[in-house]
Amino acid sequence: MADLLKSPLYDKHEALGASFTAFGDWNMPLKYGKELEEHRAVRERAGLFDLSHMGEVRSKGAQAGEFLNYSLVGNIKDLEPGQAKYSMAVKEDGGILDDLITYKIAEDEYLTIPNAANTDKIVKVLQERAKDFDVEVVDESKETAMVALQGPVCEKVLLTQVPEDQQQAIKDVKYYAFVTVTVAGIDNVMVARTGYTGEDGFELYVPNDKASPLWDALLEAGKDDGVQPAGLAARDSLRLEAAMPLYGHELTEDLTPVDAGMRGVVGKDKEGEFFGKFLIDAPKSDSVLVGLVGEGKRPAREGAAIEDEDGNKVGEVTSGLPSPTLGYPIALGYVKREHKDVGNKLNVDIRGKKYPFEIVKKPFYKREG
């Protein structure tokens, strides 16, 4: 196996005693101590994540907006500069290649953020689809670092590192929008109010050589507020409590956005042809993605069968774990449409034993305000 790629912050993580895990082609911090503490830090204070394994793909040119509208299911072109949109890239048959965020930098420039494991695939797909457009698609993933500051005190901590005359821009930036400011003495930091935790949060993009001073400054600034580094284990439990889908689990090439219950990401007001256009009027799928909570303590895991009271398989778990915030097992899974109703009681087969679970409204956790 080829050597795993290392984040520009790898040495920082080693010094903090991180345990590492392979994620896509990258060797990334799984946790620094106890993932439960990191999870709670994000819910109660804030956590600092290294997300430098995520992709960054820049589309620039006179037809950049038209190109992305053609290539992705969402209406990207009509964004205002400074806005972002969650969307998907799909195959001709509608199968999901990736879910991603695209930021509109300027009328002729956009930055798309694919998932780490899908970056090479998405770069190839976008460059192939760009051939008939006046646009250049450039993979900047290995030159760009991203850190995420997530949790209730994130804005307070970030503001300590932003010049006074730029602080209002941070206070004013809305969810799924971004500003470019100076942070910790580093100019032109792209700061987006986005995240994958269910909390208020910011994702900051800098060149690799600026990652270490940014990381150090944010950790130091948040010390008195209990900010701590957090790894991918906490990120996964946080996103699951917020019922956010993870590619490879809730989203795959075998599923369309409609199958995933996400028809809304398809831009029904877009003009012209685009990949996935037929999904606007596609019939409902036979299965529905639902949230499940367990009555006991045993968590359901990916791949576990979901059964009705007669023992018939009616679905499958895609993600599951004991919720650190709620104190009981939670899971996402696809079930046959006739079993989707909130309050419906089903069983999950966990290592040959049946455990009772109930369908609940998603998300499992929602922050106040």
The 8 nearest C-alpha neighbors of each residue, nearest first, counted from 0:
[[1, 2, 3, 24, 21, 4, 25, 23],
 [2, 0, 3, 24, 4, 25, 26, 23],
 [3, 1, 4, 0, 24, 25, 26, 5],
 [2, 4, 25, 24, 26, 1, 5, 21],
 [3, 5, 25, 24, 26, 2, 6, 52],
 [6, 4, 26, 25, 9, 3, 7, 27],
 [5, 7, 8, 9, 51, 52, 4, 27],
 [6, 8, 9, 207, 5, 210, 144, 211],
 [9, 7, 6, 11, 10, 211, 12, 210],
 [8, 10, 6, 12, 11, 7, 5, 13],
 [11, 9, 13, 12, 8, 14, 7, 6],
 [12, 10, 14, 8, 9, 13, 15, 211],
 [11, 13, 15, 9, 17, 14, 10, 16],
 [14, 12, 10, 16, 15, 11, 17, 9],
 [13, 15, 11, 12, 16, 10, 17, 9],
 [16, 14, 12, 13, 17, 11, 31, 228],
 [17, 15, 13, 14, 31, 12, 18, 32],
 [18, 16, 31, 12, 13, 30, 15, 28],
 [17, 19, 30, 29, 28, 31, 16, 20],
 [20, 18, 28, 29, 27, 17, 26, 21],
 [21, 19, 27, 26, 29, 28, 22, 18],
 [20, 22, 26, 25, 27, 23, 24, 19],
 [23, 21, 25, 24, 20, 26, 27, 116],
 [22, 24, 116, 25, 115, 21, 117, 26],
 [25, 23, 3, 4, 22, 21, 116, 26],
 [26, 24, 4, 3, 22, 23, 21, 27],
 [25, 27, 21, 20, 3, 5, 4, 19],
 [26, 28, 19, 20, 25, 21, 29, 22],
 [29, 27, 19, 230, 30, 18, 17, 20],
 [30, 28, 230, 231, 19, 232, 18, 20],
 [31, 29, 230, 18, 28, 17, 34, 32],
 [32, 30, 17, 16, 18, 15, 33, 230],
 [33, 31, 30, 34, 17, 16, 36, 37],
 [32, 34, 35, 36, 31, 37, 30, 38],
 [33, 35, 37, 36, 233, 30, 38, 232],
 [36, 34, 38, 33, 37, 39, 323, 233],
 [37, 35, 39, 34, 38, 33, 40, 32],
 [36, 38, 34, 40, 229, 35, 39, 233],
 [37, 39, 233, 35, 36, 41, 40, 34],
 [40, 38, 42, 36, 41, 37, 43, 35],
 [39, 41, 37, 44, 43, 45, 38, 42],
 [42, 40, 45, 150, 46, 39, 44, 38],
 [41, 43, 39, 40, 150, 44, 38, 45],
 [42, 44, 40, 41, 39, 151, 45, 150],
 [45, 43, 40, 151, 152, 41, 150, 42],
 [46, 44, 150, 41, 226, 149, 40, 152],
 [45, 47, 41, 227, 226, 149, 228, 229],
 [46, 48, 228, 148, 229, 147, 227, 149],
 [49, 47, 147, 229, 146, 50, 228, 230],
 [48, 50, 146, 51, 145, 147, 47, 8],
 [51, 49, 145, 52, 146, 53, 48, 147],
 [50, 52, 144, 145, 53, 49, 6, 146],
 [51, 53, 50, 115, 25, 54, 6, 27],
 [54, 52, 115, 114, 51, 50, 113, 112],
 [55, 53, 140, 113, 112, 118, 115, 114],
 [54, 56, 140, 112, 139, 111, 138, 110],
 [57, 55, 138, 111, 110, 137, 139, 112],
 [56, 58, 110, 137, 136, 109, 111, 59],
 [59, 57, 136, 109, 135, 108, 63, 110],
 [60, 58, 108, 135, 134, 63, 107, 57],
 [59, 61, 134, 107, 63, 62, 133, 135],
 [60, 62, 107, 63, 133, 134, 59, 64],
 [63, 61, 133, 65, 60, 64, 134, 66],
 [62, 64, 66, 60, 134, 59, 107, 65],
 [65, 63, 76, 67, 66, 62, 68, 75],
 [64, 66, 68, 62, 67, 63, 69, 76],
 [65, 67, 63, 69, 64, 68, 62, 70],
 [68, 66, 70, 69, 64, 65, 71, 63],
 [67, 69, 65, 66, 75, 70, 71, 74],
 [70, 68, 273, 66, 67, 71, 274, 65],
 [69, 71, 67, 68, 274, 66, 273, 128],
 [72, 70, 88, 68, 73, 67, 87, 69],
 [71, 73, 265, 87, 275, 266, 86, 274],
 [74, 72, 266, 265, 86, 71, 264, 75],
 [75, 73, 266, 68, 76, 269, 77, 72],
 [76, 74, 68, 77, 78, 73, 67, 64],
 [75, 77, 64, 78, 74, 68, 65, 67],
 [78, 76, 75, 74, 79, 64, 68, 269],
 [79, 77, 76, 75, 82, 80, 103, 83],
 [78, 80, 82, 81, 77, 103, 106, 105],
 [81, 79, 103, 105, 104, 82, 78, 106],
 [80, 82, 177, 176, 103, 104, 79, 178],
 [83, 81, 176, 80, 79, 103, 102, 78],
 [84, 82, 102, 175, 176, 101, 103, 100],
 [85, 83, 101, 100, 86, 175, 102, 75],
 [84, 86, 100, 99, 101, 83, 87, 98],
 [87, 85, 73, 99, 264, 98, 100, 84],
 [88, 86, 98, 97, 71, 72, 99, 89],
 [87, 89, 71, 96, 97, 95, 72, 98],
 [90, 88, 95, 96, 93, 94, 87, 275],
 [89, 91, 93, 94, 92, 96, 95, 274],
 [90, 92, 93, 274, 89, 275, 94, 276],
 [91, 93, 90, 94, 275, 89, 255, 274],
 [94, 92, 90, 255, 89, 275, 91, 95],
 [93, 95, 252, 255, 254, 90, 89, 253],
 [94, 96, 89, 252, 97, 255, 251, 254],
 [97, 95, 89, 88, 252, 94, 90, 251],
 [98, 96, 95, 88, 87, 99, 117, 246],
 [99, 97, 87, 86, 88, 113, 246, 96],
 [98, 100, 113, 112, 86, 87, 85, 97],
 [99, 101, 85, 112, 84, 111, 86, 102],
 [100, 102, 111, 84, 83, 110, 112, 85],
 [103, 101, 83, 110, 109, 82, 104, 111],
 [102, 104, 109, 80, 105, 82, 81, 83],
 [103, 105, 109, 80, 108, 102, 81, 110],
 [106, 104, 108, 80, 107, 103, 109, 81],
 [105, 107, 108, 80, 104, 103, 64, 63],
 [106, 108, 60, 105, 61, 63, 59, 64],
 [107, 109, 59, 105, 104, 58, 106, 63],
 [110, 108, 103, 104, 58, 102, 57, 59],
 [109, 111, 57, 102, 101, 56, 58, 55],
 [110, 112, 101, 56, 100, 55, 57, 102],
 [111, 113, 55, 54, 100, 99, 101, 56],
 [114, 112, 99, 54, 118, 117, 111, 115],
 [113, 115, 117, 53, 116, 118, 54, 112],
 [114, 116, 53, 52, 118, 117, 54, 23],
 [115, 117, 23, 114, 118, 24, 22, 119],
 [118, 116, 120, 114, 115, 119, 121, 113],
 [117, 119, 121, 54, 120, 115, 113, 116],
 [120, 118, 122, 121, 117, 123, 116, 115],
 [119, 121, 123, 117, 118, 122, 124, 96],
 [120, 122, 124, 118, 123, 119, 125, 117],
 [123, 121, 119, 125, 124, 120, 126, 118],
 [122, 124, 120, 126, 121, 125, 127, 119],
 [125, 123, 121, 127, 122, 126, 128, 120],
 [126, 124, 128, 122, 127, 123, 121, 129],
 [125, 127, 129, 123, 128, 124, 136, 122],
 [126, 128, 124, 125, 129, 130, 123, 122],
 [127, 129, 125, 126, 130, 124, 70, 131],
 [130, 128, 126, 132, 127, 131, 125, 66],
 [131, 129, 128, 132, 127, 126, 133, 134],
 [130, 132, 129, 133, 128, 66, 134, 127],
 [133, 131, 129, 134, 130, 62, 66, 63],
 [132, 134, 62, 60, 61, 131, 135, 63],
 [135, 133, 60, 63, 59, 132, 62, 58],
 [134, 136, 59, 58, 60, 137, 133, 129],
 [135, 137, 58, 57, 126, 134, 59, 138],
 [138, 136, 57, 56, 139, 135, 58, 122],
 [137, 139, 56, 140, 55, 57, 122, 136],
 [140, 138, 55, 142, 56, 141, 137, 143],
 [141, 139, 55, 54, 143, 142, 138, 56],
 [140, 142, 143, 139, 144, 138, 54, 207],
 [143, 141, 139, 140, 207, 206, 144, 208],
 [144, 142, 206, 207, 140, 141, 205, 139],
 [145, 143, 51, 207, 205, 206, 204, 210],
 [146, 144, 204, 51, 50, 203, 49, 205],
 [145, 147, 49, 203, 50, 48, 202, 148],
 [146, 148, 202, 48, 201, 47, 149, 203],
 [149, 147, 47, 201, 200, 46, 153, 202],
 [150, 148, 200, 45, 46, 153, 199, 41],
 [149, 151, 45, 41, 198, 153, 44, 199],
 [150, 152, 44, 153, 45, 199, 43, 198],
 [153, 151, 155, 44, 154, 150, 45, 156],
 [154, 152, 156, 150, 155, 151, 149, 45],
 [155, 153, 157, 156, 152, 158, 170, 200],
 [154, 156, 152, 158, 153, 157, 159, 151],
 [157, 155, 153, 154, 158, 159, 221, 220],
 [156, 158, 154, 159, 160, 155, 153, 161],
 [159, 157, 161, 160, 155, 156, 154, 166],
 [158, 160, 157, 156, 161, 155, 220, 162],
 [159, 161, 183, 182, 158, 157, 162, 156],
 [160, 162, 182, 158, 159, 181, 166, 163],
 [163, 161, 165, 164, 166, 160, 181, 182],
 [162, 164, 166, 165, 161, 167, 158, 159],
 [163, 165, 162, 166, 167, 161, 168, 180],
 [166, 164, 163, 162, 168, 167, 161, 180],
 [167, 165, 169, 163, 168, 164, 161, 158],
 [166, 168, 170, 169, 165, 171, 164, 163],
 [167, 169, 171, 166, 170, 165, 172, 178],
 [170, 168, 166, 167, 172, 171, 165, 178],
 [171, 169, 167, 168, 172, 166, 154, 173],
 [170, 172, 168, 169, 167, 173, 166, 178],
 [173, 171, 169, 170, 168, 176, 177, 192],
 [174, 172, 176, 175, 171, 192, 177, 170],
 [173, 175, 192, 176, 193, 172, 191, 177],
 [176, 174, 83, 193, 192, 82, 173, 84],
 [177, 175, 82, 83, 173, 174, 81, 191],
 [178, 176, 191, 81, 190, 192, 172, 82],
 [179, 177, 190, 189, 180, 81, 191, 168],
 [178, 180, 189, 188, 187, 190, 177, 181],
 [181, 179, 187, 188, 178, 182, 186, 165],
 [180, 182, 186, 185, 187, 161, 188, 184],
 [183, 181, 161, 185, 160, 184, 180, 188],
 [184, 182, 160, 185, 216, 213, 161, 181],
 [183, 185, 182, 181, 186, 160, 161, 162],
 [186, 184, 182, 181, 183, 188, 187, 209],
 [185, 187, 181, 188, 184, 180, 182, 179],
 [188, 186, 180, 179, 181, 189, 185, 205],
 [189, 187, 179, 180, 186, 205, 181, 204],
 [188, 190, 179, 204, 203, 178, 187, 191],
 [191, 189, 203, 177, 178, 202, 179, 188],
 [192, 190, 177, 202, 201, 193, 176, 203],
 [193, 191, 201, 174, 175, 200, 176, 177],
 [192, 194, 191, 201, 175, 200, 202, 174],
 [195, 193, 200, 196, 201, 202, 192, 149],
 [194, 196, 238, 197, 243, 193, 234, 237],
 [195, 197, 238, 237, 198, 194, 234, 241],
 [196, 198, 241, 195, 238, 365, 366, 237],
 [199, 197, 150, 196, 200, 149, 366, 151],
 [200, 198, 150, 149, 151, 197, 153, 201],
 [201, 199, 149, 148, 194, 192, 150, 193],
 [200, 202, 192, 148, 191, 193, 147, 149],
 [201, 203, 147, 191, 190, 146, 193, 148],
 [202, 204, 190, 146, 145, 189, 147, 191],
 [203, 205, 145, 189, 144, 188, 190, 202],
 [204, 206, 144, 188, 143, 209, 207, 210],
 [207, 205, 143, 208, 209, 144, 142, 210],
 [208, 206, 144, 143, 210, 209, 142, 7],
 [207, 209, 206, 210, 211, 7, 205, 212],
 [210, 208, 207, 206, 211, 212, 205, 213],
 [209, 211, 213, 207, 208, 212, 214, 144],
 [210, 212, 214, 213, 209, 8, 215, 208],
 [213, 211, 215, 214, 210, 209, 216, 183],
 [214, 212, 216, 210, 211, 215, 183, 217],
 [215, 213, 211, 217, 212, 216, 210, 218],
 [216, 214, 212, 218, 213, 217, 219, 211],
 [215, 217, 213, 219, 214, 218, 220, 212],
 [218, 216, 220, 214, 219, 215, 221, 213],
 [219, 217, 221, 215, 220, 216, 222, 214],
 [218, 220, 216, 222, 221, 217, 215, 223],
 [221, 219, 217, 218, 222, 216, 156, 159],
 [222, 220, 226, 224, 218, 219, 156, 223],
 [221, 223, 219, 225, 224, 226, 220, 218],
 [222, 224, 225, 221, 220, 226, 219, 156],
 [225, 223, 221, 222, 226, 44, 152, 156],
 [224, 226, 222, 223, 44, 227, 221, 45],
 [227, 225, 45, 221, 46, 222, 224, 44],
 [226, 228, 46, 47, 225, 229, 218, 45],
 [229, 227, 47, 46, 48, 230, 226, 31],
 [230, 228, 37, 48, 46, 47, 30, 227],
 [231, 229, 30, 29, 28, 232, 233, 48],
 [230, 232, 29, 234, 233, 235, 28, 30],
 [233, 231, 235, 29, 234, 230, 34, 30],
 [234, 232, 38, 236, 235, 231, 34, 230],
 [233, 235, 231, 237, 232, 236, 238, 230],
 [234, 236, 238, 232, 233, 237, 231, 239],
 [237, 235, 239, 233, 238, 234, 240, 232],
 [238, 236, 196, 234, 240, 235, 239, 233],
 [239, 237, 196, 241, 243, 235, 240, 236],
 [238, 240, 242, 236, 241, 237, 243, 235],
 [241, 239, 363, 364, 237, 242, 238, 236],
 [240, 242, 238, 362, 197, 239, 364, 243],
 [243, 241, 239, 362, 240, 238, 361, 244],
 [242, 244, 238, 241, 239, 245, 195, 240],
 [245, 243, 249, 242, 246, 250, 248, 239],
 [246, 244, 248, 249, 247, 250, 243, 238],
 [245, 247, 250, 248, 249, 251, 244, 97],
 [246, 248, 251, 250, 245, 249, 252, 317],
 [247, 249, 317, 246, 245, 250, 318, 251],
 [248, 250, 244, 245, 317, 246, 247, 251],
 [251, 249, 246, 248, 247, 245, 254, 95],
 [252, 250, 253, 247, 254, 95, 246, 249],
 [251, 253, 94, 95, 254, 96, 250, 255],
 [254, 252, 251, 94, 255, 95, 250, 93],
 [255, 253, 94, 251, 252, 258, 95, 250],
 [254, 256, 94, 258, 93, 257, 95, 259],
 [255, 257, 261, 259, 258, 262, 260, 254],
 [258, 256, 262, 260, 255, 259, 261, 284],
 [259, 257, 255, 284, 256, 260, 254, 286],
 [260, 258, 256, 257, 261, 288, 255, 254],
 [261, 259, 257, 258, 262, 256, 287, 288],
 [260, 262, 256, 263, 257, 259, 264, 258],
 [261, 263, 257, 264, 256, 265, 260, 279],
 [262, 264, 261, 265, 266, 260, 256, 267],
 [263, 265, 262, 73, 86, 261, 266, 72],
 [266, 264, 72, 73, 263, 262, 267, 279],
 [267, 265, 73, 74, 268, 269, 72, 264],
 [266, 268, 269, 265, 279, 276, 74, 73],
 [269, 267, 266, 270, 74, 265, 73, 279],
 [270, 268, 266, 267, 74, 271, 68, 73],
 [269, 271, 268, 272, 267, 273, 68, 266],
 [272, 270, 273, 269, 69, 68, 276, 65],
 [271, 273, 69, 276, 270, 274, 269, 68],
 [274, 272, 69, 276, 275, 70, 68, 271],
 [273, 275, 276, 70, 91, 69, 72, 71],
 [274, 276, 93, 277, 278, 72, 273, 89],
 [275, 277, 278, 273, 274, 279, 272, 72],
 [276, 278, 279, 275, 280, 281, 274, 93],
 [277, 279, 281, 276, 280, 275, 257, 93],
 [280, 278, 277, 281, 276, 267, 265, 262],
 [281, 279, 278, 277, 282, 276, 283, 267],
 [280, 282, 278, 279, 277, 283, 257, 284],
 [283, 281, 284, 280, 257, 278, 279, 285],
 [284, 282, 281, 285, 257, 258, 286, 260],
 [283, 285, 258, 286, 282, 257, 287, 336],
 [284, 286, 336, 335, 283, 287, 258, 334],
 [287, 285, 335, 336, 334, 284, 333, 288],
 [288, 286, 333, 334, 336, 289, 335, 339],
 [289, 287, 333, 332, 259, 334, 260, 331],
 [290, 288, 332, 331, 333, 287, 291, 358],
 [289, 291, 331, 359, 358, 361, 330, 360],
 [290, 292, 358, 330, 357, 329, 359, 356],
 [293, 291, 329, 356, 357, 328, 330, 358],
 [294, 292, 356, 328, 295, 355, 329, 357],
 [293, 295, 355, 356, 292, 296, 327, 328],
 [296, 294, 293, 297, 327, 328, 354, 355],
 [295, 297, 327, 328, 298, 294, 293, 321],
 [296, 298, 295, 328, 299, 293, 321, 354],
 [299, 297, 328, 320, 321, 319, 296, 300],
 [298, 300, 319, 320, 349, 330, 303, 297],
 [301, 299, 319, 303, 318, 302, 298, 316],
 [300, 302, 317, 318, 316, 303, 319, 299],
 [301, 303, 316, 315, 317, 300, 304, 318],
 [304, 302, 316, 301, 315, 348, 300, 349],
 [305, 303, 315, 348, 347, 314, 306, 312],
 [304, 306, 347, 314, 315, 313, 312, 346],
 [307, 305, 312, 346, 311, 313, 310, 345],
 [306, 308, 345, 310, 309, 311, 346, 313],
 [307, 309, 310, 345, 306, 346, 311, 344],
 [310, 308, 307, 311, 306, 312, 346, 345],
 [309, 311, 306, 307, 308, 312, 346, 305],
 [312, 310, 306, 307, 309, 313, 308, 305],
 [311, 313, 306, 305, 314, 304, 310, 307],
 [314, 312, 306, 334, 335, 305, 311, 307],
 [315, 313, 334, 305, 333, 312, 304, 335],
 [314, 316, 304, 305, 332, 333, 303, 302],
 [315, 317, 332, 301, 303, 302, 318, 331],
 [316, 318, 301, 332, 248, 331, 249, 302],
 [319, 317, 301, 331, 330, 316, 300, 248],
 [318, 320, 330, 300, 299, 329, 298, 301],
 [319, 321, 298, 328, 329, 322, 299, 330],
 [320, 322, 328, 327, 298, 329, 323, 326],
 [321, 323, 325, 326, 324, 327, 328, 320],
 [324, 322, 326, 325, 321, 35, 38, 39],
 [325, 323, 322, 326, 39, 42, 240, 364],
 [326, 324, 322, 327, 323, 364, 328, 363],
 [325, 327, 322, 323, 324, 321, 328, 296],
 [326, 328, 321, 322, 325, 296, 329, 293],
 [329, 327, 321, 298, 293, 292, 322, 320],
 [330, 328, 292, 291, 319, 320, 321, 322],
 [331, 329, 319, 291, 318, 290, 292, 299],
 [330, 332, 290, 318, 317, 289, 316, 291],
 [331, 333, 316, 317, 288, 315, 289, 334],
 [332, 334, 288, 287, 314, 315, 286, 289],
 [335, 333, 314, 286, 287, 313, 336, 338],
 [336, 334, 286, 313, 337, 338, 285, 314],
 [335, 337, 286, 339, 338, 285, 287, 334],
 [336, 338, 335, 339, 340, 334, 286, 285],
 [339, 337, 336, 335, 340, 334, 343, 313],
 [340, 338, 336, 337, 334, 287, 341, 289],
 [341, 339, 343, 338, 342, 358, 337, 359],
 [340, 342, 358, 359, 343, 360, 339, 357],
 [343, 341, 358, 357, 359, 340, 344, 360],
 [342, 344, 358, 341, 340, 357, 345, 338],
 [345, 343, 357, 356, 342, 358, 355, 346],
 [346, 344, 307, 356, 306, 355, 357, 308],
 [347, 345, 355, 306, 354, 356, 353, 305],
 [346, 348, 305, 354, 353, 304, 306, 349],
 [347, 349, 353, 304, 352, 351, 303, 350],
 [350, 348, 352, 351, 347, 303, 353, 299],
 [351, 349, 352, 348, 303, 353, 347, 299],
 [350, 352, 349, 348, 353, 347, 354, 303],
 [351, 353, 349, 348, 350, 354, 347, 346],
 [354, 352, 348, 347, 346, 349, 355, 351],
 [353, 355, 346, 347, 348, 352, 356, 349],
 [356, 354, 346, 345, 294, 293, 347, 353],
 [357, 355, 293, 292, 345, 346, 344, 291],
 [356, 358, 344, 291, 292, 343, 342, 345],
 [357, 359, 291, 341, 342, 343, 290, 344],
 [360, 358, 341, 290, 291, 342, 357, 361],
 [359, 361, 341, 362, 290, 358, 363, 289],
 [362, 360, 363, 290, 242, 359, 289, 241],
 [361, 363, 242, 241, 364, 360, 365, 240],
 [362, 364, 240, 361, 241, 242, 365, 360],
 [365, 363, 240, 241, 362, 366, 197, 325],
 [366, 364, 362, 367, 241, 197, 363, 198],
 [367, 365, 198, 368, 364, 197, 42, 199],
 [366, 368, 365, 198, 364, 151, 199, 197],
 [367, 366, 365, 199, 198, 151, 197, 364]]
